[in-house]
Amino acid sequence: MTLPKYSELIQITSLSKIDEEISILSKTLFDLRMKKSTNQGIKPHLFVHTKRRIAQLNFKKTILLKS
């Protein structure tokens, strides 16, 4: 599984859509942490992918707010 690319975010142009996506990913990250703490089977690379996508969305949000 490859890391998410920033270029995939070109079609997202509204702040509400970005906020919604960040909310969904934050819930996903919370669920991953819960699964990790209860020793359920998880894939560690999903932490990296989810955190990276949240960071990319926050950057895109900052860019849109400045312009």
C-alpha positions in Angstrom: 0.0 0.0 0.0 1.5 3.3 -1.0 1.4 6.5 1.0 -1.3 9.0 0.1 -0.2 11.7 -2.3 -0.9 15.4 -1.9 -1.8 15.6 -5.6 -4.9 13.5 -4.9 -6.4 16.4 -2.9 -6.6 18.7 -5.9 -10.4 18.1 -6.4 -11.2 19.1 -2.8 -11.7 22.8 -2.7 -14.2 23.5 0.1 -13.3 24.0 3.7 -16.4 22.1 4.9 -15.4 19.0 2.8 -11.9 19.2 4.3 -13.2 19.5 7.9 -15.6 16.5 7.3 -12.7 14.4 5.9 -10.4 15.3 8.9 -13.2 14.4 11.3 -13.7 11.0 9.6 -9.9 10.3 9.7 -9.6 11.3 13.3 -12.3 8.8 14.2 -10.5 6.2 12.2 -7.2 7.0 14.0 -9.0 6.7 17.4 -10.4 3.3 16.4 -7.0 2.1 15.4 -5.6 3.2 18.7 -8.4 1.4 20.5 -7.7 -1.8 18.5 -4.0 -1.5 19.4 -4.7 -1.1 23.1 -7.0 -4.2 23.1 -4.5 -6.3 21.2 -6.7 -6.8 18.2 -5.1 -7.4 14.9 -4.1 -4.2 13.2 -1.8 -3.1 10.4 0.7 -0.7 11.7 1.1 1.1 8.4 -2.4 2.4 8.7 -1.3 4.7 11.5 1.2 6.3 9.2 -1.2 6.6 6.3 -4.0 8.1 8.4 -1.7 10.7 10.2 -0.1 11.7 6.9 -3.6 12.2 5.2 -4.7 14.4 8.2 -1.5 16.5 7.9 -2.1 16.9 4.2 -5.6 18.0 4.7 -4.6 20.5 7.4 -2.0 21.9 5.0 -4.6 22.2 2.2 -7.0 23.9 4.7 -4.3 26.4 5.6 -3.6 27.2 2.0 -7.3 27.7 1.2 -7.7 30.0 4.3 -4.8 32.2 3.2 -6.1 32.7 -0.4 
